[in-house]
Amino acid sequence: MKDLKYYLERKYPLVVVQEDDGSYFVEYPDLKGCFSTGDSLEEAVQLSLDAKKAWIETAIDENIDIPTPKTANEYSGNFKLRMPKSLHKLLADAAKQEGVSMNQYCVYLLSKDLEHGHQTKV
């Protein structure tokens, strides 16, 4: 079995959902039962990293199979996006108000829309 560092460096997808009360629920779907919550997006993401570490440590200690991230070989997790300067400003301002990076904020917005069934079929 590989060590903790190996698994922590793997890019497991993280799903973020904002609850009706304004808090955030985050989970790693590939790591069954690995989730966390936070009052802010930044707190939820930070706590998700702690939860992932604890989940992996437990799996290693108990000889539980740790799955490979399902999307690790299919997608890089990066893409370039061009947008109007005005939209860029709105996103940057909103992220600053939330206390997170614009990247984290955009990922949250995209995952929230997809989680609520607004999937675009291609």
C-alpha positions in Angstrom: 0.0 0.0 0.0 1.2 3.5 -0.8 1.9 6.1 1.9 -0.2 9.0 3.1 1.7 11.6 1.1 1.0 9.7 -2.1 -2.7 9.7 -1.6 -2.9 13.3 -0.4 -1.2 14.4 -3.6 -3.9 12.6 -5.7 -6.5 14.9 -7.2 -9.8 13.6 -5.8 -12.8 15.6 -7.1 -14.5 17.8 -4.5 -18.2 18.5 -4.6 -19.4 21.8 -3.0 -23.0 22.5 -2.2 -24.3 25.6 -0.5 -27.1 24.7 1.9 -30.3 26.8 2.4 -28.9 28.2 5.7 -25.9 29.6 3.8 -23.4 27.0 5.1 -21.5 24.7 2.8 -21.4 20.9 2.4 -18.3 19.4 0.7 -17.5 15.8 -0.1 -15.1 13.6 -2.0 -17.4 11.2 -3.9 -14.6 8.8 -4.7 -13.9 8.5 -0.9 -17.1 7.0 0.4 -18.3 8.9 3.5 -15.6 11.6 3.3 -17.3 14.9 3.8 -17.4 18.1 5.9 -19.3 21.3 6.4 -18.4 24.9 7.0 -20.0 28.2 7.7 -18.1 29.7 4.7 -16.8 28.3 1.5 -13.2 28.8 2.6 -13.8 27.0 5.9 -15.6 24.1 4.2 -12.8 23.6 1.7 -10.1 23.7 4.5 -12.1 21.3 6.6 -12.5 19.0 3.6 -8.7 18.7 3.4 -8.6 17.7 7.1 -11.4 15.1 6.5 -9.6 13.7 3.4 -6.4 13.3 5.4 -8.2 11.6 8.3 -10.2 9.3 5.9 -7.0 8.2 4.1 -5.1 7.7 7.4 -7.9 5.5 8.7 -8.0 3.5 5.4 -4.2 2.9 5.6 -4.3 1.9 9.3 -7.2 -0.5 8.7 -5.9 -1.9 5.3 -9.0 -0.5 3.5 -8.7 -0.2 -0.3 -8.2 3.4 -1.3 -9.7 4.1 -4.7 -8.0 5.9 -7.5 -9.7 9.2 -8.4 -12.1 8.4 -11.2 -11.4 11.4 -13.2 -7.6 11.6 -12.6 -6.6 10.2 -16.0 -9.5 11.7 -18.0 -9.3 15.4 -17.2 -6.5 17.8 -16.1 -8.8 20.0 -14.0 -7.7 23.0 -15.9 -9.2 25.0 -18.8 -8.9 28.5 -20.1 -12.0 30.7 -20.2 -12.3 34.1 -21.8 -14.9 36.5 -20.5 -15.9 40.1 -20.7 -13.9 42.4 -18.3 -17.1 43.4 -16.6 -17.9 39.7 -15.7 -14.3 39.2 -14.6 -14.7 42.2 -12.2 -18.1 40.9 -10.8 -16.6 37.5 -10.1 -13.5 38.9 -8.5 -15.5 41.2 -6.3 -17.9 38.4 -5.3 -14.9 36.1 -4.5 -13.3 38.8 -2.4 -16.5 39.3 -0.5 -16.6 35.6 0.3 -13.0 35.6 1.3 -11.9 33.0 -1.3 -9.9 33.0 -4.5 -11.8 33.7 -7.7 -10.9 30.1 -8.8 -12.5 28.6 -5.7 -15.6 30.9 -6.1 -16.0 29.9 -9.8 -15.7 26.2 -9.0 -18.3 26.7 -6.3 -20.7 28.4 -8.7 -20.2 25.7 -11.4 -20.7 22.8 -9.0 -23.7 24.5 -7.4 -25.4 24.9 -10.7 -24.7 21.3 -11.7 -25.7 19.9 -8.3 -29.1 21.5 -8.7 -29.8 19.7 -12.0 -29.0 22.5 -14.3 -26.8 20.3 -16.5 -26.4 21.2 -20.1 -26.5 18.3 -22.4 -24.0 18.4 -25.2 
